[in-house]
Amino acid sequence: MNYLKSIMGLFSKLKSVVNSVTGGGAVVSLGYEEGSISSPFIVNVLVEVKDADIDAANVYLKYRAFEELLNKNMDEETGEVIEDWEVGEVYDKTFEAAGGQVLKAGEKYNFEVELDLADSNLVSFQGEERRVKCTLYAGIDCSGNDPDSGSKIINVSV
């Protein structure tokens, strides 16, 4: 019986290492309303820890804005107009959702972050030749690959 327990313990440790390397130790998601640059708004960073504790250096939220400009070029051989969007990051700010702590296995956490974007002066915009896309991205800073929410597009107004 002790042999079986030691093998199960080994598999548990192995799974913890695999989750650390792949970022699969937690599910990170976001809850938010439309944002505004004229008044702060709340974003909820939701974390659901899987089967092993996570020693988090911090939990963070990134807000980024990208400007996309349409380039039109003529294909010399066919005479067709080729449209290509040039993307450039124009704003990047990280907010701390929570400081260092151990996130316990099987637990769910909700970290509220107040975003004040008054200094960005960028709102979501969709024009024919120019557009601005704003995104949110949350993650857990820990050893290995950080579990994260992936980038989510958010509508930001004046």
N, C-alpha and C positions, 0 to 999 in steps of 0.2 A: 504494500500500500504506500509506503514512503517513497518507493521508486516512482510510482504514478504521480504523487504529489510533486516530486522534484522535476519530473518531465513537464507537468502542467505549469510549474513555476518558471521553467526555462522558456516555454512557449509564451507565457505572459510577458516576460522580459523581452523576448524577441519581438513581440508585437509592439511593445512600447518603443523599441529602437526603430522599427520600421515606420511607425507613426511619426517619430521625431524626424526621420530623414525625408518622409514624403509630405509632412504637414498635415497628416490625417488624424492628429490627436484631438481635434476639435472642429466643430462646425461653427463658422463665424458668418453672421448675417447682419443686415442693416435695417433699421426702421426709421423712416423719415417722412416728412411732408415736403412740399415744394419749399425751396429756400428763397432767401431774400438778402440783398446786400444792404438794405436800409435798416434791417433790425435782426438781431441774433435769432437763431432758431435751434431747436433741439434735434439731435440725431442719436438714436439708440444703437449701440453696438451690442449685439446679442451673441453670446458665446455658449455653446453646449459642448462640454468636455466629454470625450468618449471614455474609454476604460482605464486610463492612467492619468495620474496627476500631471499637471504642466507647471513647471517652474518658469513663470513669466517675468521677464525683465520689465515689461510694460505692455499695455494694450493701447493701440494707437488708431487714429483715424486720419486719413489723408484726403485733402480736398485739392483737386487739380482742375485747371481750365486749359483747354486746347483751342487754338485758333486754327481754322482750316481755310486756306485760300485756293480758289480754283485757278489752275493754270490751263490755258488753251494753247495748243501747239498744232501746227499744220504738218501732217505726214507728207513728206516731199514726194513719195512714190505714189500714194493713192489720192492725195489732195484732201483727205478727210481730216476733220478737226478732232484732235485727241484731247480729252479732258482728264486732268489729273489733279487730285486734291493734295496740296502740300500741307502737312500737319506740323505744328510747332507748339510746344508747351509754353504757356505764357504766365502761368501762376501755379505755385505748388506750396502748400502749407500743411504741416503735420500738427495734429492736436493730440495731447495725451488723454486717453479715456480713463486709464487707471495706472497707478504705479506698480512697482514690483510686488509680486505675491504668488502664492501657490494656488492655482486653479484646480479644485478637487475633482477627481474622476466621478462621472455620472451627474455632476452638478450643472445647473444653468445659471448664467449671469447676464445682467442687463446693466451696461454702463452708459450713462447719459452724458453726452458731450454737447456743450453749447457752442455753436459755430457763429463767430462774428466775422463776416466777410466784407466789412465796410472798406478795408484797405485794398480789396481786389479790384473794385470798379468794373468787374466783368459780369455780365448777365448772359444767360443762354440766348442764342441768336441764330436764326436760320435765314440766310439771304441767298440770292442766286449765285454769288461768287465769293461769299464769305460767310462763315458760320463759327460760332463759339459753342463748344460742348464742355459741360462741367461734370466732373465725376467724383464719387466718393469711393473709398477703399479702406477697409479696416483689417487689422491683423494683430496677431499676438507675437511679440518679440520674445523668442525662446530659442534654445539650442536646436540646431537642425533647421529644417525648412519651416518658416513661419506659417501657421494656419491663417488663412485670410478669406475675405468675402468675395474677392475678385472685384473688378471695377464696375460700378453701377452709375449710369447716367442719371443726373438729377437736374430738374428744371430750376434755374435760379433767375429771379426777377428783380426789379428795382425795389 
